Amino acid sequence: MLSLLLTALLAAAPLPPSPSRWLTDEAQVLSPQVRPSLERRLQNHEHATGTEVLVWIGKTTGGEPLESFTQRTFQLWKPGRPRLDNGVVLFVFTEDRRVRMEVGSSLQHVLTPEVRQRLIDERIAPLLKAGEPNVAISSAIDALFTKLTAAPLEAPPHVDELSRTQWITLVVMVLGFAAVLLIARPELPRSLLRFLRRRGRVEGDGFSGGTPLGRH
């Protein structure tokens, strides 16, 4: 009972608001000289590719399990483009000494849990432990950009691309059928035109509206 109450209290804990920048350093561990250049790289990447990569550096989750905190925050922020779910957030907590990465569904085939954990274990955590946060975050950004540009987005289910492809295929089939028909029956357009002209003359001979005229 106590554990359930504790879980409920933690779930209700306030989350950080959606950031207005690509890089947030609430722990103030990055040097003022490096921070702007890292942010420009993240910004330029989104403008060039449409994939939003955010870096958020805080101090602690306040006792909430890391996975719960980052997942809830990711769902609140909804990084990436609408309907594409192509956002990435790198979370770093300096006091907890924990790092975690959350990824949208369109990128999970590239940044699998194994790939993410390997990036953290090999490229980020060792440099943070060595007291090199500037290099750690820069190296993480390099690794993420390399992975993200190596493979295209995996389209979420029920996107409009499939229906557009079907429409294009249908139009091509109809045009192809019409071309074959014209080759086999070159007189068909003239016959159709004569039919339409005769139909127009017949329909034009009638009366429309008014009261029928009687014999005087």
C-alpha positions as CSV (number, residue, x, y, z in Angstrom):
1,M,0.0,0.0,0.0
2,L,2.8,2.4,0.9
3,S,4.6,1.6,-2.3
4,L,1.5,2.4,-4.4
5,L,1.0,5.7,-2.6
6,L,4.7,6.6,-3.2
7,T,4.4,5.7,-6.8
8,A,1.2,7.9,-7.2
9,L,3.0,10.8,-5.4
10,L,6.0,10.5,-7.7
11,A,3.8,10.3,-10.8
12,A,2.2,13.6,-9.8
13,A,5.5,15.3,-9.4
14,P,5.9,18.4,-11.6
15,L,7.9,17.9,-14.8
16,P,10.1,20.5,-16.5
17,P,8.2,22.6,-19.0
18,S,8.9,22.1,-22.7
19,P,12.1,23.9,-23.5
20,S,12.2,26.9,-25.8
21,R,15.8,26.0,-26.9
22,W,17.5,22.9,-28.3
23,L,20.0,22.8,-25.4
24,T,19.0,23.3,-21.7
25,D,21.8,23.3,-19.1
26,E,20.0,23.8,-15.7
27,A,23.0,22.3,-13.9
28,Q,25.4,24.9,-15.5
29,V,28.1,22.3,-16.4
30,L,28.8,23.4,-19.9
31,S,31.1,26.3,-20.5
32,P,29.5,29.5,-21.8
33,Q,31.8,29.4,-24.8
34,V,30.8,25.9,-25.9
35,R,27.1,26.1,-25.2
36,P,26.1,28.4,-28.1
37,S,28.0,26.4,-30.7
38,L,26.3,23.1,-29.5
39,E,22.9,24.7,-29.7
40,R,23.6,26.0,-33.2
41,R,24.5,22.5,-34.3
42,L,21.2,21.1,-32.9
43,Q,19.2,23.9,-34.5
44,N,20.9,23.5,-37.9
45,H,20.4,19.8,-37.9
46,E,16.6,20.2,-37.3
47,H,16.4,22.8,-40.1
48,A,18.3,20.6,-42.5
49,T,16.7,17.2,-41.7
50,G,13.4,17.9,-39.8
51,T,14.5,15.7,-36.9
52,E,14.5,17.5,-33.6
53,V,17.3,16.6,-31.2
54,L,17.2,18.1,-27.7
55,V,19.7,18.0,-24.9
56,W,18.4,18.6,-21.4
57,I,20.9,18.7,-18.5
58,G,19.4,18.8,-15.0
59,K,20.5,17.9,-11.5
60,T,18.1,15.2,-10.3
61,T,14.8,13.5,-10.9
62,G,13.9,14.1,-7.3
63,G,13.8,10.5,-6.4
64,E,11.6,9.4,-9.2
65,P,12.9,6.4,-11.2
66,L,14.9,7.6,-14.2
67,E,12.9,5.8,-16.8
68,S,9.6,7.0,-15.5
69,F,10.8,10.6,-15.3
70,T,12.2,10.8,-18.8
71,Q,9.3,8.9,-20.5
72,R,6.8,11.2,-18.8
73,T,8.8,14.3,-19.8
74,F,9.2,13.1,-23.4
75,Q,5.4,12.5,-23.7
76,L,4.8,16.0,-22.3
77,W,7.2,17.7,-24.6
78,K,6.3,15.7,-27.8
79,P,9.5,16.7,-29.6
80,G,9.7,16.4,-33.4
81,R,7.2,17.2,-36.1
82,P,3.5,16.6,-35.6
83,R,2.4,13.1,-36.7
84,L,6.0,12.0,-37.4
85,D,7.1,11.5,-33.8
86,N,10.7,12.0,-34.9
87,G,12.2,13.7,-31.8
88,V,15.2,12.7,-29.6
89,V,16.0,13.9,-26.1
90,L,19.2,13.3,-24.3
91,F,18.7,13.6,-20.6
92,V,21.7,14.1,-18.2
93,F,21.3,14.3,-14.4
94,T,24.5,15.5,-12.8
95,E,23.7,14.8,-9.1
96,D,22.1,11.4,-9.9
97,R,25.0,10.6,-12.3
98,R,22.5,9.1,-14.7
99,V,22.0,9.5,-18.4
100,R,19.1,8.4,-20.6
101,M,17.9,8.9,-24.1
102,E,14.3,8.9,-25.3
103,V,13.4,8.5,-28.9
104,G,10.2,8.9,-31.0
105,S,8.6,5.9,-32.8
106,S,9.9,7.0,-36.2
107,L,13.5,6.7,-35.1
108,Q,13.4,3.6,-32.9
109,H,14.6,1.4,-35.8
110,V,17.8,3.5,-35.9
111,L,18.3,4.4,-32.3
112,T,17.4,1.0,-30.8
113,P,17.7,0.5,-27.0
114,E,20.9,-1.3,-27.6
115,V,22.4,1.5,-29.8
116,R,21.3,4.1,-27.3
117,Q,22.9,2.3,-24.3
118,R,26.1,1.7,-26.2
119,L,26.3,5.4,-27.0
120,I,25.8,6.3,-23.4
121,D,28.3,3.7,-22.1
122,E,31.0,4.3,-24.7
123,R,30.6,8.0,-25.7
124,I,29.0,9.9,-22.9
125,A,29.3,8.4,-19.5
126,P,33.2,8.0,-19.5
127,L,33.7,11.6,-20.5
128,L,31.2,12.8,-17.9
129,K,33.0,10.7,-15.2
130,A,36.3,12.3,-16.4
131,G,34.9,15.7,-15.8
132,E,34.6,16.6,-19.5
133,P,31.0,17.6,-20.0
134,N,31.7,19.8,-23.0
135,V,33.4,16.9,-24.8
136,A,30.8,14.4,-23.6
137,I,27.8,16.4,-25.0
138,S,29.7,17.3,-28.2
139,S,30.6,13.6,-28.7
140,A,27.0,12.6,-28.1
141,I,25.7,15.0,-30.7
142,D,28.2,13.7,-33.2
143,A,27.2,10.1,-32.6
144,L,23.5,11.0,-32.8
145,F,23.8,12.9,-36.1
146,T,25.8,10.1,-37.6
147,K,23.2,7.5,-36.7
148,L,20.3,9.7,-37.8
149,T,21.7,10.5,-41.2
150,A,22.6,6.9,-41.9
151,A,19.0,5.7,-42.2
152,P,15.7,7.3,-43.3
153,L,12.7,7.8,-41.0
154,E,10.5,4.7,-40.5
155,A,7.0,6.0,-41.3
156,P,4.4,5.6,-38.5
157,P,1.4,3.5,-39.5
158,H,-1.5,5.0,-41.4
159,V,0.4,7.9,-42.9
160,D,-0.8,9.5,-46.1
161,E,2.2,8.5,-48.2
162,L,0.7,5.1,-48.9
163,S,-2.6,6.5,-50.2
164,R,-0.8,9.0,-52.5
165,T,1.2,6.1,-53.9
166,Q,-2.0,4.2,-54.6
167,W,-3.6,7.2,-56.3
168,I,-0.5,7.6,-58.5
169,T,-0.6,3.9,-59.4
170,L,-4.3,4.2,-60.3
171,V,-3.9,7.2,-62.5
172,V,-1.0,5.6,-64.4
173,M,-3.1,2.4,-64.9
174,V,-6.1,4.4,-66.2
175,L,-3.9,6.4,-68.6
176,G,-2.2,3.3,-69.8
177,F,-5.5,1.6,-70.4
178,A,-6.8,4.7,-72.3
179,A,-3.6,4.7,-74.5
180,V,-4.0,1.0,-75.4
181,L,-7.6,1.5,-76.2
182,L,-6.9,4.5,-78.5
183,I,-4.2,2.5,-80.3
184,A,-6.6,-0.5,-80.8
185,R,-9.6,1.7,-81.7
186,P,-8.3,5.0,-83.3
187,E,-11.8,5.8,-84.5
188,L,-13.3,5.7,-81.0
189,P,-12.9,9.5,-80.2
190,R,-14.7,10.5,-83.5
191,S,-17.5,8.0,-82.8
192,L,-17.9,9.3,-79.3
193,L,-17.9,12.9,-80.5
194,R,-20.6,12.2,-83.1
195,F,-22.7,10.4,-80.4
196,L,-22.5,13.4,-78.1
197,R,-23.4,15.8,-80.9
198,R,-26.5,13.8,-81.8
199,R,-27.5,13.5,-78.2
200,G,-27.2,17.3,-77.8
201,R,-29.5,17.9,-80.8
202,V,-32.2,15.5,-79.6
203,E,-32.2,17.0,-76.1
204,G,-32.3,20.5,-77.5
205,D,-35.6,19.9,-79.4
206,G,-37.7,19.6,-76.3
207,F,-39.5,22.2,-74.2
208,S,-38.6,22.8,-70.6
209,G,-40.6,24.5,-67.9
210,G,-43.9,26.4,-68.3
211,T,-47.4,25.2,-68.9
212,P,-48.0,22.8,-71.9
213,L,-49.5,24.7,-74.8
214,G,-53.0,23.6,-75.8
215,R,-55.0,23.8,-79.1
216,H,-56.6,27.2,-79.7
